[in-house]
Amino acid sequence: MEDSMACSCCRPVIDQNFYYAGLKFTGPTFACAMSNILPAMTFVMAVIFRMENLDVKKVRCQAKIAGTVVTVAGAMLMTLYKGPLMEMAWSRHAGTAAGAEALAADPSGRDWFLGSLFVVVATLAWASLFILQTHTIKQYSAQLSLTTLICFVGTLQAVVVTFVMERRASVWTIGFDMNLLAAAYAGIVTSSIAYYVQGLVIQRTGPVFASAFSPLMMIIVAVMGSFILAEQIYLGGVLGAVLIVIGLYSVLWGKHKETQEKDASTKLSLPVTTSKGDVGPATTAELEIAGAGDDDTEHNKK
């Protein structure tokens, strides 16, 4: 119960509230760019809490480190650099009035230092959720029950925080419109389903592997926005997407090599009965002899 309270406090309460506050003070571009340091922050925390083995001499560790850095760099490039406009057939005639208004907005009245601090705290809470969820799954492996506890306790904590911070009754008004759809989607998809799938991935691969895919949502949003909303795509977005794909491939390759090494070491440590009757860790030759003996026994039975 304590672990679920800590998980729900990190993501649904601290992360979302501080991120929205930072978004208000800084703007979507800066907030999105800062939140893309999530893979690097998760990797550092996983190393500190010894959830990831860091041996810089091994190529797989170098691949994971380089992939994390390249992924974050690609996400930052995709967010902060525009470059020339890429002409797409489906978005060529789209209006750019909203984009011009966004560029003309004056951010001088915003508190950028406080806003950036809020976004950093939100990203830190999100990374902490990966670490806490990894620790909790080892003791409580029922993913659906854990997701239910996180969402339920997070709802109670968010209600308490809202009662303390907001004095107006109008903040509880949603209505049967797009606001209700947005709230339902955020609660069902981005919270419940996302926590459950995230827990399954963490249980199999660890926190760093799960967080490495977070910058990929920028590519998905850009592609869907171009097709559905006819938004413009710039050269910076294309270059950033390429870097993200390269970084993710590097992380996946390093994780694949690490899994292969673990499987090989597990096979070598399996106890077998040798020809002398002793039981101990099996070597490769002993495993081959034991396998051959099993095959002969099956053949004699037939």
HUFENPE-V597686 format. One record per residue. OMEGA is omega in degrees with one decimal (* if undefined). Layout:
OMEGA
OMEGA
This chain:
179.9
179.7
179.2
176.3
178.5
178.7
-178.9
178.0
-177.7
-171.1
-174.9
-173.6
-174.4
-175.1
-174.4
-178.8
179.5
179.2
178.7
176.7
176.8
176.6
179.9
-175.9
-173.0
-175.0
-173.8
-176.7
-178.8
-178.7
178.7
179.1
-179.4
-178.4
180.0
173.7
-179.0
-180.0
179.7
-179.8
177.6
179.8
179.8
179.9
178.4
176.8
179.9
-178.9
174.0
172.5
175.8
176.9
-177.3
175.3
-171.9
-179.5
-178.5
-175.6
-178.2
176.7
176.0
179.4
179.2
178.8
-179.3
179.3
177.9
-179.8
-179.1
178.7
178.1
179.2
178.1
178.0
177.2
178.6
-179.4
-176.9
-170.2
-176.9
179.4
-177.4
-179.6
-178.4
175.6
-177.4
175.6
-175.6
-175.9
-178.7
-175.1
-174.7
-179.4
178.4
-177.4
-178.2
-179.6
178.4
178.1
177.9
-179.4
179.9
-177.8
-178.7
-177.3
-177.4
-172.9
-178.5
-178.3
176.4
-172.9
-178.9
179.5
179.3
178.5
176.1
177.6
-178.8
177.9
177.9
178.7
179.4
176.6
177.9
178.4
177.4
178.1
177.6
177.5
-178.7
-179.5
179.7
176.1
178.9
-177.1
-177.4
179.4
-179.6
-175.5
-170.3
178.8
-171.3
-177.9
178.4
178.8
177.2
178.4
179.0
-179.5
-178.6
-177.8
-179.9
177.3
177.0
178.8
179.2
179.0
177.4
178.6
179.3
179.6
177.8
-179.0
-172.3
-176.2
179.3
-176.4
178.6
-176.8
-179.0
-179.5
-178.4
179.7
-179.1
-179.5
-179.1
-178.9
178.1
178.0
178.5
179.4
179.6
179.0
179.1
179.3
-178.8
-174.8
-172.2
-172.7
177.1
-172.1
-177.2
-179.0
179.2
-178.7
179.9
178.3
178.1
177.6
179.8
179.6
-178.9
-177.1
-169.9
-178.5
-174.1
-176.5
179.5
-178.6
-177.6
-177.7
-178.0
-176.4
177.1
179.4
-179.0
177.5
177.5
-179.2
179.0
-179.7
-179.8
179.7
177.9
179.1
-178.3
-172.6
-176.1
-179.9
177.9
-177.6
176.7
-176.9
-177.9
178.8
177.7
179.4
179.4
177.9
178.0
178.4
178.6
179.4
179.5
178.8
179.5
178.1
178.3
179.4
178.4
179.6
179.3
178.5
179.0
178.1
178.1
178.4
177.4
177.5
178.7
179.3
179.0
179.9
179.4
177.8
178.8
-179.1
-177.6
178.9
179.1
175.4
177.7
-178.0
179.9
179.1
179.9
180.0
176.4
-179.0
179.5
-176.2
170.4
-179.4
179.8
179.8
177.0
179.4
178.6
179.3
178.6
178.6
178.3
178.0
179.9
178.9
179.7
178.4
-179.0
179.4
178.1
178.9
*
